[in-house]
Amino acid sequence: MNPNNLKYQGNTYYFAVVLKETHSDYIMNVYYMTLKINGNRIDPSLLLPPNKTEVGMTIQFLTY
């Protein structure tokens, strides 16, 4: 997620962050976060130029 991208403005995202003590099965802290990005919502289809398609790619893992 790149929050500087126009397609994210005007949206609210919710996260749960879990912090766990190393080598422990029961010491955990959960923090709930809300991220609100200012601006007006934009339809993602308006950001695409005519006759083009957005392509996304992820790399599963990288080895040398």
C-alpha positions as CSV (number, residue, x, y, z in Angstrom):
1,M,0.0,0.0,0.0
2,N,1.4,3.3,-1.0
3,P,-0.6,6.0,0.8
4,N,0.7,8.7,-1.6
5,N,-1.3,7.1,-4.4
6,L,-4.6,8.9,-5.3
7,K,-6.7,5.7,-5.2
8,Y,-6.3,5.5,-1.4
9,Q,-7.4,9.0,-0.5
10,G,-10.7,9.4,1.3
11,N,-10.6,5.9,2.7
12,T,-10.3,4.5,6.2
13,Y,-8.3,1.3,7.0
14,Y,-8.3,-0.7,10.2
15,F,-5.4,-2.8,11.4
16,A,-4.7,-5.1,14.3
17,V,-1.0,-5.2,15.2
18,V,0.2,-8.1,17.4
19,L,3.4,-7.7,19.3
20,K,4.7,-11.0,20.7
21,E,7.5,-11.6,23.2
22,T,10.3,-13.7,21.7
23,H,10.3,-17.4,22.9
24,S,7.0,-16.9,24.7
25,D,3.6,-18.3,23.8
26,Y,1.4,-16.2,26.1
27,I,2.9,-12.7,26.3
28,M,1.3,-10.8,23.5
29,N,-0.1,-7.3,23.1
30,V,-2.7,-6.4,20.5
31,Y,-3.0,-2.8,19.3
32,Y,-5.9,-1.7,17.1
33,M,-5.1,1.1,14.7
34,T,-7.3,3.2,12.4
35,L,-5.7,4.9,9.4
36,K,-7.8,7.6,7.8
37,I,-6.4,9.2,4.6
38,N,-7.8,12.6,3.9
39,G,-9.1,13.7,0.6
40,N,-12.1,12.9,-1.7
41,R,-12.7,9.4,-2.9
42,I,-11.8,8.8,-6.5
43,D,-13.1,6.1,-8.7
44,P,-10.1,3.9,-9.6
45,S,-11.3,3.5,-13.2
46,L,-10.9,7.2,-13.7
47,L,-7.2,6.9,-13.0
48,L,-6.5,4.6,-15.9
49,P,-5.7,6.1,-19.3
50,P,-7.9,4.9,-22.2
51,N,-7.1,1.5,-23.7
52,K,-4.7,0.6,-20.8
53,T,-5.0,-1.9,-18.0
54,E,-3.4,-1.7,-14.5
55,V,-1.1,-4.6,-13.9
56,G,0.0,-5.7,-10.5
57,M,2.8,-8.2,-9.6
58,T,4.1,-9.8,-6.4
59,I,7.2,-11.8,-5.8
60,Q,6.6,-14.8,-3.5
61,F,10.2,-15.1,-2.3
62,L,13.7,-14.1,-3.4
63,T,16.8,-16.3,-3.2
64,Y,20.3,-15.7,-4.3
